[in-house]
């Protein structure tokens, strides 16, 4: 083989390598974009499911007789605890995360304004760990929530 042939093959290999490099970079950007879209779709699905769970829980609480209200409100508080964990873990991205944060702040403000709700929460407190993620959310959002204290243990540490 002549030197010109070897040089031509080397040039072709170098060009092919550059083309493959450019295509790989493009593929990485495309994969990143797909991941972003997938994460947003998953976030939207989770938000819709959470919204439906809250809708059902609040509807059940408003329709149940007085004997079942404590249990129904406990279900709501457990959903709120789960929502605080979901928010804290950053599972909802973009506008979905902000929507959940706004919802939680609104609900906790309403609970603070309700003597009935605060009394029901007091009856649920079993250990120091009860609603610890709600307490963490309240502490993190202290300014926005004007220092509300809906949980009995929050009175000392909030």
C-alpha positions in Angstrom: 0.0 0.0 0.0 1.3 3.4 -0.8 1.6 6.3 1.5 -1.1 8.2 -0.3 -3.6 5.3 0.2 -2.7 5.1 3.9 -3.1 8.9 4.2 -6.5 8.7 2.4 -7.7 5.9 4.7 -6.5 7.8 7.8 -8.3 11.0 6.6 -11.5 9.0 6.0 -11.3 7.5 9.5 -10.7 10.9 11.0 -13.7 12.3 9.2 -15.9 9.4 10.3 -14.7 9.8 13.9 -15.7 13.5 13.8 -19.1 12.7 12.3 -19.6 10.1 15.0 -18.6 12.5 17.7 -21.1 15.2 16.4 -23.8 12.6 16.2 -23.1 11.3 19.8 -23.2 14.9 21.1 -26.6 15.4 19.3 -27.8 12.1 20.8 -26.8 13.2 24.3 -28.8 16.4 23.9 -31.8 14.5 22.5 -31.6 12.0 25.4 -31.4 14.9 27.9 -34.4 16.6 26.3 -36.4 13.3 26.3 -35.5 12.9 30.0 -36.7 16.4 30.8 -40.0 15.7 28.9 -40.4 12.4 30.7 -39.8 13.9 34.1 -42.4 16.6 33.4 -44.9 14.0 32.3 -44.3 11.9 35.4 -44.6 15.0 37.5 -47.9 16.0 35.9 -49.3 12.4 36.4 -48.2 12.5 40.1 -49.8 15.9 40.6 -53.1 14.8 39.0 -53.2 11.7 41.2 -52.4 13.7 44.3 -55.0 16.3 43.4 -57.6 13.5 42.9 -56.7 12.0 46.3 -57.1 15.3 48.0 -60.4 15.9 46.2 -61.7 12.5 47.4 -60.4 13.0 50.9 -62.0 16.4 51.4 -65.2 15.2 49.8 -65.3 12.3 52.2 -64.6 14.5 55.2 -67.4 16.9 54.3 -69.9 14.1 53.7 -69.1 11.8 56.7 -71.1 12.0 59.9 -69.5 13.4 63.0 -68.5 10.0 64.3 -66.3 9.5 61.2 -64.9 13.0 60.8 -61.8 12.3 63.0 -60.8 9.3 60.8 -61.5 11.2 57.6 -59.4 14.2 58.8 -56.6 11.8 59.7 -56.6 10.6 56.1 -56.3 14.2 54.9 -53.4 14.8 57.3 -51.7 11.7 56.1 -52.1 12.9 52.5 -50.7 16.3 53.6 -47.7 14.5 55.2 -47.1 12.6 52.0 -47.4 15.8 49.9 -44.9 17.5 52.1 -42.4 14.6 51.5 -43.1 14.7 47.7 -42.4 18.5 47.8 -39.3 18.2 49.9 -37.8 15.4 47.8 -38.4 17.6 44.7 -40.4 14.9 43.0 -42.6 17.4 41.2 -40.6 19.6 38.8 -41.3 23.0 37.3 -44.8 24.5 37.8 -46.1 21.3 39.3 -43.8 21.7 42.3 -44.8 25.4 42.7 -48.5 24.4 42.5 -48.1 21.8 45.2 -46.2 24.3 47.4 -49.0 26.9 46.9 -51.7 24.3 47.7 -49.9 23.2 50.9 -49.4 26.7 52.1 -53.1 27.5 51.4 -54.3 24.4 53.2 -52.1 25.0 56.2 -53.3 28.6 56.5 -56.9 27.3 56.4 -56.2 24.7 59.1 -54.6 27.3 61.3 -57.8 29.4 61.1 -59.9 26.4 62.1 -60.2 25.6 65.8 -61.9 22.3 64.8 -59.0 21.3 62.6 -56.3 22.2 65.1 -58.2 20.2 67.8 -58.5 17.2 65.5 -54.7 17.4 64.9 -54.0 17.5 68.6 -56.0 14.2 69.0 -53.8 12.6 66.3 -50.5 13.3 67.9 -49.0 9.9 69.0 -45.3 10.5 69.1 -42.7 13.2 68.4 -42.4 11.9 64.9 -46.1 12.3 64.1 -46.4 14.7 61.1 -42.6 15.5 61.2 -42.6 16.3 57.5 -45.5 18.7 57.8 -43.5 20.4 60.6 -40.4 20.5 58.4 -42.5 22.1 55.6 -43.9 24.7 58.0 -40.5 25.6 59.3 -39.1 25.9 55.8 -42.0 28.2 54.8 -42.2 30.1 58.1 -42.1 33.6 56.5 -44.7 32.8 53.8 -47.0 31.3 56.4 -46.5 34.0 59.0 -45.2 31.5 61.6 -48.3 29.4 61.8 -48.3 26.6 64.4 -50.9 24.0 63.6 -49.1 21.2 65.3 -48.8 21.0 69.1 -45.0 20.2 69.0 -44.6 23.2 66.7 -45.4 25.6 69.5 -42.0 25.2 71.2 -39.8 24.6 68.2 -41.3 26.8 65.6 
